[in-house]
Amino acid sequence: MVETLLGILKEQRMAWSWAVIIGLFLIVVGHAPILPVIAGCSLAVGVSVLRAWPRISAKAAVRGTR
């Protein structure tokens, strides 16, 4: 099963939503600087996307080929 980047991004909708909500809260209520907040929210979503990216282990590759 090959997952595309678009499919993984669709699976991470909750992370995107919370990143936007927390970012707006920090900027509007907390008067935080905009660029570090955007960078932090993007980094958090990026890490969650990378963790969801499928990996092929050595055992799975050997087991699947004949």
Kinemage of the C-alpha trace (Angstrom):
@kinemage 1
@onewidth
@group {chain A} dominant
@subgroup {mainchain}
@vectorlist {calphas} color= white
{ca met a 1} P 0.000 0.000 0.000
{ca val a 2} L 1.635 3.199 -1.178
{ca glu a 3} L 0.626 6.331 0.663
{ca thr a 4} L 0.967 9.668 -1.088
{ca leu a 5} L 1.841 12.952 0.560
{ca leu a 6} L -1.672 14.237 -0.113
{ca gly a 7} L -3.196 11.197 1.594
{ca ile a 8} L -1.007 11.665 4.655
{ca leu a 9} L -1.862 15.368 4.808
{ca lys a 10} L -5.562 14.463 4.727
{ca glu a 11} L -5.003 12.090 7.641
{ca gln a 12} L -3.318 14.905 9.591
{ca arg a 13} L -6.287 17.307 9.384
{ca met a 14} L -6.634 17.432 13.170
{ca ala a 15} L -2.980 18.461 13.556
{ca trp a 16} L -3.426 21.220 10.953
{ca ser a 17} L -6.594 22.433 12.683
{ca trp a 18} L -5.001 22.580 16.111
{ca ala a 19} L -1.889 24.265 14.735
{ca val a 20} L -4.033 27.040 13.240
{ca ile a 21} L -6.139 27.434 16.412
{ca ile a 22} L -3.139 27.543 18.757
{ca gly a 23} L -1.247 29.847 16.387
{ca leu a 24} L -4.131 32.313 16.236
{ca phe a 25} L -4.538 32.141 20.011
{ca leu a 26} L -0.848 32.876 20.574
{ca ile a 27} L -0.824 35.764 18.096
{ca val a 28} L -4.146 37.415 18.999
{ca val a 29} L -4.369 36.851 22.753
{ca gly a 30} L -0.724 36.374 23.682
{ca his a 31} L 0.675 39.027 21.316
{ca ala a 32} L 3.375 36.587 20.237
{ca pro a 33} L 5.592 37.384 17.244
{ca ile a 34} L 4.058 36.060 14.032
{ca leu a 35} L 7.049 34.439 12.310
{ca pro a 36} L 8.145 32.199 15.220
{ca val a 37} L 4.544 31.083 15.757
{ca ile a 38} L 4.143 30.184 12.071
{ca ala a 39} L 7.485 28.372 12.113
{ca gly a 40} L 6.575 26.423 15.253
{ca cys a 41} L 3.154 25.406 13.972
{ca ser a 42} L 4.627 24.334 10.638
{ca leu a 43} L 7.340 22.358 12.395
{ca ala a 44} L 4.804 20.582 14.613
{ca val a 45} L 2.675 19.559 11.632
{ca gly a 46} L 5.767 18.586 9.655
{ca val a 47} L 6.957 16.276 12.413
{ca ser a 48} L 3.558 14.621 12.657
{ca val a 49} L 3.494 14.096 8.861
{ca leu a 50} L 6.991 12.579 8.917
{ca arg a 51} L 5.997 10.232 11.735
{ca ala a 52} L 2.975 9.099 9.718
{ca trp a 53} L 5.057 8.504 6.567
{ca pro a 54} L 5.210 4.763 5.848
{ca arg a 55} L 8.578 3.074 6.194
{ca ile a 56} L 9.698 -0.156 4.631
{ca ser a 57} L 11.768 -2.159 7.056
{ca ala a 58} L 14.416 -4.630 5.944
{ca lys a 59} L 12.316 -7.592 7.130
{ca ala a 60} L 9.220 -6.411 5.261
{ca ala a 61} L 11.209 -5.940 2.064
{ca val a 62} L 12.781 -9.393 2.327
{ca arg a 63} L 9.530 -11.045 3.318
{ca gly a 64} L 7.632 -9.436 0.454
{ca thr a 65} L 10.024 -10.403 -2.335
{ca arg a 66} L 10.656 -13.855 -3.741
